Amino acid sequence: MLNLSFGYIDRVTEHVIDVYQLERDHWLLSRTAVRAARVRDILAGKDVDLDWAESALGYRIRQYHLGLVSWLPPLAEAGAGLARLDRMTTVIAEALGCPARPLFVPRDEALSWAWLPFGSHHDVSWEQLSDAIESTDASVHVCVGNVEPGIGGFRSTHHQALRTQELATLASPGTRFTEYSRVAPIALMCANVEDMRAWVWEVLGPLAVDDENCARLRETVQIFLDTGCSYTATAGAQILHKNTVHYRIRKAEEIMGHPVQERRIDLEVALLAVQYLGLTLLRSAPA
């Protein structure tokens, strides 16, 4: 009888939780319908009364903002999407010490936009933000813009987060957290992936191949350029002997057909693109 009773209670409880989560999602969608319309007016650049907009949104426009785009993968369990995204937004806001509640705008059951209020401050700890995301819901992906001021910043930080999301969804393999400040050049290039892929192949040549050897050489070249072409610093960063770094750089130059310092800016951008987009830009390894 105890087993039967507990089994019955468990089934009823699970059903109640599922129904509650579904109803909460519907409630969030209904509650934010008007709010979403006001947000669209602001993002479209329409002339809006800021006092009226702030009252309708329950959020102060005249401050610094950080735009977020959060989403769940297609195979995530249905019914609790919005609640999970809302919870993640709240956790991030608390981790960053935001002085007020964030503005949360659902787009569908698995995608949301949000703005974090920073008041008069514009400093943000990316490490704390990343830690908050990694330690909460393992399924949620988050992209963020830069901290920007006023109504113009409200628009620009959101557009930056959207550009970053485009890059994150193209990345193979993808990451859970991506910040615009780290990937801005690549995010802006994602408007035409085919042309970007052709450009990366042209810059890297045979080094743009998806195999272990080329990946190792690309990593060494990238660190070498980041450290001001210092063999010593590169060896320290990769925990390698200095002669090994010399060999890898020379081998990469042989494969590409030119010195790494030739077209240096193009090479740095191409390597950064491969770092974030991976298989999306690389050739398949020959059989």
Secondary structure by P-SEA (a helix, b strand, c coil): caaaaaaaaaaaaaaaaaaaaaaaaaaaaaaaaaaaaaaaaaaacccccaaaaaaaacccccbbbbbbbbbbccccccccaaaaaaaaaaaaaaaaccccccbbbbcccccbbbbbbbcccccccaaaaaaaaaaccccbbbbbbcccccaaaaaaaaaaaaaaaaaaaacccccccccccccaaaaaacccaaaaaaaaaaaacccccccaaaaaaaaaaaaaaaacccaaaaaaaacccaaaaaaaaaaaaaaaccccccaaaaaaaaaaaaacccccccccccc
